[in-house]
Amino acid sequence: VFGAKAGLSIQKLATALGGGLANSSVLQVKFDKILSRQFTPGGRVEVHLKDLGYIADSLRNFDIELPVLGLVHELFRELVDDGFGDEDHVAIIRAAEKAAGIRVT
């Protein structure tokens, strides 16, 4: 989303990231899903939301604060509330796009 908002094409961003240490088969698969807007579930948003809840409970039990977890949980909750709970977790791009007011293409 940051790259798209800055005027970069997602293809160029994928090539740049894929050429360095960030490259992985997961990165390639997820970029392909974003580019094709195919959010068919592999790892469903609803399952990730449930798991994030378990992690938050465990952190509280150990008196550990992890502020980023709250943000991620909020993004996944928003996706479920917007009707995207059955989509692949890469659909989190939808929440980022909504916040930035841009659609990655």
N, C-alpha and C positions, 0 to 999 in steps of 0.2 A: 504494500500500500504506500509506504514511504517513497519507494522508487517510482511508482506510478504517479503519485502526486507531484514528484519532482520532474516528471516528463520522460522517465526511462520506460522503454518497452519491457514487458515482463519477460520476453524472449531474451533480450540482452542481459537482463538481471540474472536469469537462469543460467545463461552461458558464463557470466562472470563468476557467479557463486560455484557453478559446476566445475570451473577450472582451477579451483583452489582446494584448501583443506576442508572446506564446508561440504564438498561433494560427497554424495552417498546415493545408494539406490533409493533410499527413502525420499531424499530431496528430489530426485528425478521424478519419482512416481507422484509426489505431492504437487510439484510444479505442473506436471501434465494434467492432473486433476483440476488445478486452478485454471489453467489455460483453456481447458475444454469445458469448464463449468460443470464437471461431472462429480457430484458429491455422493455417489452411490456408496453406501456404508461399507467400510472395512472395519473401522473403529468408530462406533456410533457416538454422537454428541451426548446422548442421554447417559450412556455408560460412563463416559469421561466425567460428566457432572456428578454422578453417583460416587465414582472413585475419588474425585476431588473432595467430596464431603467426608469420606473416610479418612483421607489424609489430614483434613482440617481437624477432625476429631482427635486423631493421633497426636498432632502437634499440640493441641490444647492439653492433652493428657501429660505431655512432657514439658509443658510451659514454654513452648517454642513459638516465637512469632515469625511468620514468613509473609510479609505484606503482599508480595506478588501473587500468592495463592488466592487471596481475596479478589484481586483483579481478574485473574484467570477464571475463577469460579463465577464471577459476575458476567463475564463474556459468554461462558457456556450457558449460564442461566438465561441470558438474553436470547441466545440462539434457540433454546427450548421454548421459551415464551413466544418467540416469533414463528414457531412451527417447524424448526429445522432439527429437532431432536433425533430423527431417524437418519440423518445424513452423516457422512463421514466427518471425522473430527477436523479435517482440513477446511470444513465449512466455517471455521473460526475466522477465515478471511472475510466472511460476510459481516461479522461484527466490526472488524477493523475498517472495512469499506464504509460501513454505515457511519462510524465515528469520524472518518476522514472526508465523507461526502464525495467519494469517488468509487468507481468500479474498475477493478483490475481486469484488463483484457489483453 
